[in-house]
Amino acid sequence: MKIKAMRTGEVVKGKFAVMEKQQIKDYRMKKGKYFFLRVGDDTGESSLKYWGNGDPDSVERLYTEIEEGVVLDVDGICIVDEYTGHKAININSEAGHAIRIVEPSEYDRGEFVPKTPFPFQALLKRLKALLTLVKDRHIKRLVDEFFADEEFLRSFMEAPAAVRQHHGYIGGLLEHSVNIGEMCIAMHAHHPELDLDLMLAGALLRNMGKVREFEVRAKIQRSEAGNMLSHAVISDEMLLEAAKKVIEMPEGTLLKLRHIVLSSGKREWGTLVPPRIPEAMAIYLAEQLDVTLNMFIRIQGEAGSTEERWSYARELGYNVLARDSDER
């Protein structure tokens, strides 16, 4: 069973990846422990509540064995969480419910990590259209160092743009990058004094370090390099290495591209400096627009699983419309 197909009161049987390991607690009125997890598949995420028996040691052992990224075979029931109003999976060992940690050979990552809602070939066509608009020969040569490389292009197409916050799915980086590039074209139409070549190259290259920042298994998680550095630092390193192959690459152009890579985004997301040239600011604004809309649409989609018309969005800090009124 998929999370999207869960119905209140019905049995839930299926495999789900552990997205977040939450707290373990003691029962208030009797001996025993229970814990909470956040689990997901390629259709969405759900809270999971495990209610143990009177043996707290066995529950603690199970809780210790479960790590983020593992896959669980679940046999439980779908309930409505009394605090959030959202559907949740309830596992009560005393009622015969159970969970089992699944071996990697028993599943495919595509069962748990969602993909971009857009066809990959359509996104690739949009990417190639953007590449044809780059006219400066040095910038064009630099961009081709990456996108003419089949191995890099394949990695770029498969990478997510984030773990969860926005475009957190296979193909998310490609989707996010072409969206930013196309927004830059629209901004250039209103502000033709901006350097379009610089904007397009920056839009496509500024997040390329995410092909190394993230690893996609049963869930999206950061690599060792992603945790130690950030995609901005990794992108800058990749940019400098590729620039060595571009004959007579103007130092000023490379400096501006590096600035775009290191400035477009929020500081908590790895940005090192604020935008200091108009092209960097344009990309920053385009990115924030795409990030926020994607985040809002995801939150609203998840909120749609509740029976309530309004649902609190933790990421935004306020309620969002979960279910539209039938009245027009």
Beta strands, then each sheet from edge to edge (+ up, - down):
strand 1: 11-26
strand 2: 33-41
strand 3: 44-51
strand 4: 71-80
strand 5: 87-92
strand 6: 98-102
strand 7: 214-216
strand 8: 220-222
strand 9: 310-313
strand 10: 318-321
sheet 1: 6+ 4- 1+ 2- 3+ 5+
sheet 2: 7+ 8-
sheet 3: 9+ 10-
end
